[in-house]
Amino acid sequence: SLDARTRQIDVTLDYHPDEGDEGMVHMHFEDYGSGMDENERENFFLKLFASSKENDWRTRGKYGIGLVSVFMLDLEEMIVKSTKEGVGWGARVFEIPEGNYKMQLFGMNGKAKGTTITLIKSIKERELSELVEKAEAEITKYCMHVETPIYVQGRRINRPFDIDSRMKIKFNERNV
C-alpha cells in the first residue's frame, strides 16, 4: 500500500458469527494507490522472491515475500481486489491451512484504482477484542512514523516523527 503511493490506508476488522461461539473475522486492508494489473499480479504479487520494486530506493517492499507471509497467519482464505487504470481483477485464495492453497481468479468492476486485501480467519467470539488490539499494536509498531495516514477501525494510528528540541529541521522529498 505504501509503495503504491496511496493517499491513505484503511484497516477494518469485522466479525461474522457462525453457530456456537465460533465465527470468522474479516480483516480488510484498503488503499487508494496505483493498483495492480494482470502483469504485476502474475509476475510479482503471486511469485515468491519476485519484486517490481527492487531497483527503487524509495520503496519498502523489495523482497517478494508479502503474499507468502500471510500464510503464517493460519487463515481460512484471502480475497484480493485490485484496479489499475480502470481495469479490475480479483482473487480468492483458499484451503490455506492445508498447505497447498488454491486460487480462483475473477474479473470485477470496482473503484477507480487501488487494492483491497481481506484476510479471513476463524476465531472464537471471545478472542475478537484481543485480535483487534493485537492488530492495531502491530500496525502501529511497524507504521508509527510513515507519512501516509493509516486508520485502524477509523482511528489514525500514525504520527510524524518528532524529537522534542528547540530547533526543528524538516526534510520533505516527493514520494519518499
C-alpha positions as CSV (number, residue, x, y, z in Angstrom):
1,S,0.0,0.0,0.0
2,L,2.7,2.5,0.9
3,D,4.7,1.7,-2.2
4,A,1.6,2.2,-4.3
5,R,1.7,5.9,-3.4
6,T,-1.7,5.8,-1.7
7,R,-3.2,8.9,0.0
8,Q,-4.5,6.8,2.9
9,I,-4.7,3.2,4.2
10,D,-7.8,2.0,6.0
11,V,-7.8,-1.2,8.1
12,T,-11.0,-2.5,9.4
13,L,-12.0,-5.7,11.2
14,D,-15.5,-7.1,11.4
15,Y,-16.8,-10.3,12.9
16,H,-19.3,-12.8,11.3
17,P,-20.6,-15.2,13.8
18,D,-21.3,-18.9,13.0
19,E,-23.2,-21.3,15.2
20,G,-21.9,-21.6,18.7
21,D,-19.0,-19.4,19.8
22,E,-17.0,-19.7,16.6
23,G,-17.1,-17.2,13.7
24,M,-15.0,-15.5,11.0
25,V,-13.1,-12.3,11.4
26,H,-12.6,-10.3,8.2
27,M,-9.5,-8.0,8.3
28,H,-9.7,-5.5,5.4
29,F,-6.6,-3.6,4.2
30,E,-7.7,-1.0,1.7
31,D,-5.5,1.5,-0.2
32,Y,-6.2,4.1,-2.9
33,G,-2.9,3.7,-4.6
34,S,-1.9,2.7,-8.2
35,G,-3.4,-0.8,-8.0
36,M,-2.0,-3.9,-9.7
37,D,-2.6,-5.0,-13.3
38,E,-2.5,-8.6,-14.5
39,N,1.2,-8.5,-15.2
40,E,2.0,-7.3,-11.7
41,R,-0.3,-10.0,-10.3
42,E,1.2,-12.9,-12.2
43,N,4.9,-11.9,-12.2
44,F,5.3,-10.2,-8.8
45,F,2.3,-10.4,-6.4
46,L,1.9,-14.2,-6.7
47,K,5.6,-15.1,-7.2
48,L,7.9,-15.7,-4.3
49,F,11.0,-13.5,-4.2
50,A,10.0,-11.5,-7.2
51,S,9.5,-7.8,-6.9
52,S,8.8,-5.0,-9.3
53,K,10.4,-2.6,-6.8
54,E,13.9,-3.9,-6.3
55,N,15.6,-1.0,-8.1
56,D,13.5,1.8,-6.5
57,W,15.2,3.0,-3.3
58,R,12.1,4.9,-2.2
59,T,10.1,1.7,-1.7
60,R,9.8,-0.6,1.3
61,G,8.8,-3.9,-0.3
62,K,11.6,-5.3,-2.4
63,Y,11.9,-8.9,-1.3
64,G,8.9,-10.6,-2.8
65,I,7.6,-12.2,0.4
66,G,4.4,-10.1,1.1
67,L,1.8,-12.6,-0.1
68,V,3.6,-15.6,1.3
69,S,3.9,-14.0,4.7
70,V,0.1,-14.1,5.2
71,F,0.1,-17.9,5.1
72,M,1.7,-17.9,8.5
73,L,-1.4,-16.4,10.0
74,D,-3.4,-19.6,9.9
75,L,-6.1,-18.1,7.6
76,E,-9.2,-19.7,6.1
77,E,-9.0,-17.6,3.0
78,M,-7.8,-14.3,1.5
79,I,-9.6,-12.1,-1.0
80,V,-7.6,-9.6,-3.1
81,K,-9.3,-7.0,-5.3
82,S,-7.3,-4.6,-7.4
83,T,-8.0,-2.0,-10.0
84,K,-5.4,-0.2,-12.1
85,E,-6.2,2.3,-14.9
86,G,-9.9,1.2,-14.9
87,V,-9.2,-2.5,-15.2
88,G,-10.0,-4.6,-12.2
89,W,-9.4,-8.2,-11.1
90,G,-9.9,-10.3,-8.0
91,A,-8.5,-13.4,-6.5
92,R,-9.9,-15.8,-3.8
93,V,-7.1,-17.8,-2.2
94,F,-8.5,-20.7,-0.1
95,E,-7.6,-24.0,1.5
96,I,-4.7,-22.2,3.0
97,P,-4.4,-24.3,6.3
98,E,-3.9,-27.4,4.2
99,G,-0.6,-26.0,2.9
100,N,-1.4,-26.3,-0.8
101,Y,-3.6,-23.3,-1.4
102,K,-5.9,-22.9,-4.3
103,M,-6.8,-19.7,-6.1
104,Q,-9.8,-18.6,-8.1
105,L,-9.4,-15.5,-10.2
106,F,-12.4,-13.3,-11.2
107,G,-12.9,-10.1,-13.1
108,M,-14.6,-7.1,-11.4
109,N,-15.6,-3.6,-11.8
110,G,-14.7,-1.5,-8.9
111,K,-13.2,1.7,-7.6
112,A,-11.1,3.9,-9.9
113,K,-7.8,2.5,-8.5
114,G,-6.3,0.8,-5.5
115,T,-6.2,-2.6,-3.8
116,T,-8.2,-4.2,-1.0
117,I,-6.9,-7.3,0.7
118,T,-9.3,-9.2,3.0
119,L,-7.8,-11.8,5.4
120,I,-10.4,-14.2,6.8
121,K,-9.7,-16.2,9.9
122,S,-11.7,-18.5,12.1
123,I,-11.8,-17.3,15.8
124,K,-13.9,-17.6,18.8
125,E,-16.0,-14.5,19.6
126,R,-14.3,-14.0,22.9
127,E,-11.0,-13.7,21.1
128,L,-12.1,-10.8,18.9
129,S,-11.2,-7.9,21.1
130,E,-7.7,-9.3,21.7
131,L,-7.2,-9.8,18.0
132,V,-8.3,-6.2,17.3
133,E,-5.9,-4.9,19.9
134,K,-3.0,-7.0,18.7
135,A,-3.6,-6.0,15.0
136,E,-3.6,-2.3,16.0
137,A,-0.5,-2.7,18.1
138,E,1.4,-4.5,15.3
139,I,0.4,-2.0,12.6
140,T,1.3,0.9,15.0
141,K,4.7,-0.7,15.8
142,Y,5.7,-1.0,12.1
143,C,4.0,2.1,10.7
144,M,4.1,4.6,13.5
145,H,6.0,7.3,11.6
146,V,5.1,6.7,8.0
147,E,3.8,9.9,6.3
148,T,0.7,8.3,4.8
149,P,-2.3,8.4,7.1
150,I,-3.2,4.9,8.4
151,Y,-6.5,4.3,10.1
152,V,-7.4,1.3,12.1
153,Q,-11.2,1.0,12.8
154,G,-11.5,4.7,11.8
155,R,-8.8,5.9,14.2
156,R,-5.5,7.3,12.9
157,I,-2.6,5.3,14.4
158,N,0.5,7.0,13.0
159,R,2.1,10.4,13.5
160,P,5.0,12.3,12.1
161,F,8.4,11.6,13.6
162,D,9.4,14.4,16.0
163,I,12.0,15.0,18.7
164,D,11.4,17.4,21.5
165,S,14.0,20.1,20.9
166,R,14.3,23.9,20.5
167,M,15.4,23.6,16.8
168,K,13.4,21.6,14.2
169,I,14.6,20.6,10.8
170,K,12.1,19.2,8.3
171,F,13.1,17.2,5.3
172,N,10.5,16.6,2.6
173,E,11.1,14.9,-0.7
174,R,8.2,13.9,-3.0
175,N,7.4,10.2,-2.9
176,V,9.7,9.5,0.0
